[in-house]
């Protein structure tokens, strides 16, 4: 199940670079268009609703592409979330199950800050990660510890 979760995560992340790039562009552009429309309306004495003004401002190529990519990403994220719920509903009693849950927690659920090497990780995350790895123990714990060292 761990492999399936990471597969969905990786497929969803395939869109991240472009989503992030566009998210740095379209909000400012949309705000500029909104403000320009408001100014023109005020000067012309014509008023439309704020919702209509936002709808027009959001109708930019960057915003449409951002929305399209987010929509493409959604099925992967939904499947990943369903798999995570299933995984976490199953008790981890085995030497394979405990590290699998920790890897999903560190690698998917908690985000980027938790995946850095030990010397690049903030103290609270580092200590929490070390405790989780200690709880796993044995060879699986050592493998995880080596991965972040």
C-alpha positions as CSV (number, residue, x, y, z in Angstrom):
1,X,0.0,0.0,0.0
2,X,2.9,2.3,0.7
3,X,4.0,2.0,-2.9
4,X,0.6,2.8,-4.2
5,X,0.4,5.9,-2.0
6,X,3.8,7.2,-3.2
7,X,2.8,6.5,-6.8
8,X,-0.3,8.6,-6.4
9,X,1.7,11.3,-4.6
10,X,4.4,11.4,-7.3
11,X,1.7,11.5,-10.1
12,X,0.0,14.5,-8.4
13,X,3.4,16.2,-7.8
14,X,4.1,16.1,-11.6
15,X,2.0,19.2,-11.9
16,X,3.5,21.1,-9.0
17,X,6.2,23.1,-10.7
18,X,3.8,24.6,-13.2
19,X,1.1,25.1,-10.6
20,X,3.5,26.9,-8.4
21,X,4.8,29.0,-11.3
22,X,1.3,30.1,-12.3
23,X,0.3,30.7,-8.7
24,X,3.0,33.4,-8.5
25,X,1.5,35.1,-11.6
26,X,-2.3,34.9,-11.8
27,X,-3.3,36.3,-8.4
28,X,-1.5,39.6,-8.9
29,X,-2.6,39.8,-12.5
30,X,-6.2,39.1,-11.4
31,X,-6.0,41.8,-8.7
32,X,-4.7,44.3,-11.2
33,X,-7.5,43.5,-13.7
34,X,-10.1,43.8,-10.9
35,X,-8.8,47.2,-9.8
36,X,-8.6,48.4,-13.4
37,X,-12.2,47.3,-14.0
38,X,-13.3,49.0,-10.8
39,X,-11.7,52.2,-11.8
40,X,-13.2,52.2,-15.3
41,X,-16.6,51.4,-13.9
42,X,-16.3,54.3,-11.4
43,X,-15.2,56.7,-14.2
44,X,-18.0,55.6,-16.5
45,X,-20.7,55.5,-13.8
46,X,-21.4,51.9,-14.5
47,X,-21.3,49.3,-11.7
48,X,-21.2,45.5,-11.8
49,X,-21.1,43.2,-8.8
50,X,-17.8,42.3,-7.2
51,X,-18.4,38.7,-8.1
52,X,-18.8,39.6,-11.8
53,X,-15.7,41.8,-11.6
54,X,-13.7,38.9,-10.1
55,X,-15.1,36.5,-12.7
56,X,-13.7,38.7,-15.4
57,X,-10.4,39.2,-13.7
58,X,-9.9,35.5,-13.1
59,X,-10.5,34.8,-16.8
60,X,-6.8,35.0,-17.7
61,X,-4.8,32.3,-19.5
62,X,-2.7,31.8,-16.4
63,X,-5.6,31.4,-14.1
64,X,-7.4,29.0,-16.4
65,X,-4.3,26.9,-16.8
66,X,-3.7,26.9,-13.0
67,X,-7.3,25.7,-12.5
68,X,-6.9,23.0,-15.3
69,X,-3.8,21.6,-13.7
70,X,-5.3,21.6,-10.2
71,X,-8.3,19.7,-11.7
72,X,-5.9,17.2,-13.3
73,X,-4.1,16.7,-10.0
74,X,-7.3,16.1,-7.9
75,X,-7.9,12.4,-8.9
76,X,-4.4,11.5,-7.8
77,X,-4.8,13.3,-4.5
78,X,-8.2,11.7,-3.9
79,X,-6.9,8.2,-4.5
80,X,-3.8,8.9,-2.3
81,X,-6.1,10.2,0.5
82,X,-8.3,7.1,0.3
83,X,-5.2,4.8,0.4
84,X,-3.8,6.7,3.4
85,X,-7.1,6.4,5.3
86,X,-7.1,2.7,4.5
87,X,-3.5,2.3,5.6
88,X,-4.0,4.1,8.8
89,X,-7.2,2.2,9.6
90,X,-5.1,-1.0,9.6
91,X,-3.0,-1.5,12.8
92,X,0.7,-1.7,12.1
93,X,1.8,-4.9,14.0
94,X,4.6,-6.0,11.7
95,X,8.2,-5.0,11.2
96,X,7.1,-3.9,7.6
97,X,3.9,-2.1,8.6
98,X,5.4,0.3,11.1
99,X,8.1,1.8,8.8
100,X,5.6,1.9,5.9
101,X,3.3,4.1,8.0
102,X,6.1,6.3,9.1
103,X,7.4,6.7,5.6
104,X,3.9,7.8,4.4
105,X,3.7,10.2,7.3
106,X,7.1,11.7,6.7
107,X,7.1,11.5,2.9
108,X,3.5,12.5,2.1
109,X,1.4,13.7,5.0
110,X,3.9,16.1,6.8
111,X,5.4,17.6,3.7
112,X,8.8,18.8,2.5
113,X,10.2,20.0,5.9
114,X,10.1,16.5,7.3
115,X,12.1,14.9,4.4
116,X,15.3,16.9,4.7
117,X,18.5,15.4,5.8
118,X,19.1,15.6,9.6
119,X,21.5,18.5,9.3
120,X,18.9,20.5,7.3
121,X,15.9,19.8,9.5
122,X,14.6,22.1,12.1
123,X,14.9,20.8,15.7
124,X,11.2,20.0,16.4
125,X,10.8,18.0,13.2
126,X,14.2,16.3,13.7
127,X,13.3,15.2,17.2
128,X,9.8,14.0,16.2
129,X,11.3,12.0,13.3
130,X,13.9,10.5,15.5
131,X,11.3,9.4,18.0
132,X,9.2,7.8,15.3
133,X,12.2,6.0,14.0
134,X,13.1,4.8,17.5
135,X,9.6,3.5,17.9
136,X,10.0,1.4,14.8
137,X,13.2,0.0,16.0
138,X,15.3,-2.9,14.6
139,X,16.6,-3.1,11.0
140,X,13.6,-1.1,9.5
141,X,14.3,1.7,12.0
142,X,18.0,1.7,11.0
143,X,17.2,1.9,7.3
144,X,15.0,4.9,7.9
145,X,17.6,6.5,10.1
146,X,20.2,6.0,7.4
147,X,17.9,7.5,4.8
148,X,17.8,10.9,6.6
149,X,21.4,11.0,7.9
